[in-house]
């Protein structure tokens, strides 16, 4: 007996067509165009387009400013990621233990994430302004400082200040996702562990963490990519200053592409960032696999 193959109806194709178009327009085309332009002398003013092979990559890799930006981006990503996970994870564990008013506390804590980045940046820039900012003047009135702190221009304060703002802005996402993951852990596992004499710490490391590990890994990868590529928050508050102390790879690529009009070099920077992040993600996934094997 022959088995008839079910033909796909035209309606099925129409349903998946919008997704395919979005994938091509929003992901595939930008990546492929960046790869192509990175091998050309593409300029935003000059019309002549020539292939230059790896000249753009060599130019970027020889630039000391690029390596400084990469170091700043790496430091920015590591510190912000650690801060967001520490506070977000702690907040999630605390909310999990709260019996009454959990929804209210969760709503209040998620407020930073609810606002657009431009609003966050402008509000904090106003609050921390060294001349008329609310926080510097408050510290002066309380006699905690002898002069108004220059949070956004002092070389020793500007980077920690930006890290604080980013952690404050980003920890609610970690909190909400970890809290959701915690609520999916079967309560029977904890009851069985308590009967066997397991303490709270043992329950956390041998039950909670293995159960929510996939969510943690996904959050770790997503936040690594988002924080490393963060542009708007830093650019709107400091513009990469003072003296390039907060200039990340994203700001460096923007200055090369729109400041120097060299889209070819800017595309090379983007592709180098893509390669760097891909390596980081592969390492994280390998660590996750190793963790799962040990468990």
PyMOL commands that set and color helices and strands:
alter all, ss='L'
color gray80, all
select helices_A, chain A and resi 10-38+55-62+64-97+102-109+111-114+117-127+134-141+158-182+187-195+200-228+232-237+249-259+263-294
alter helices_A, ss='H'
color red, helices_A
deselect
rebuild
show_as cartoon
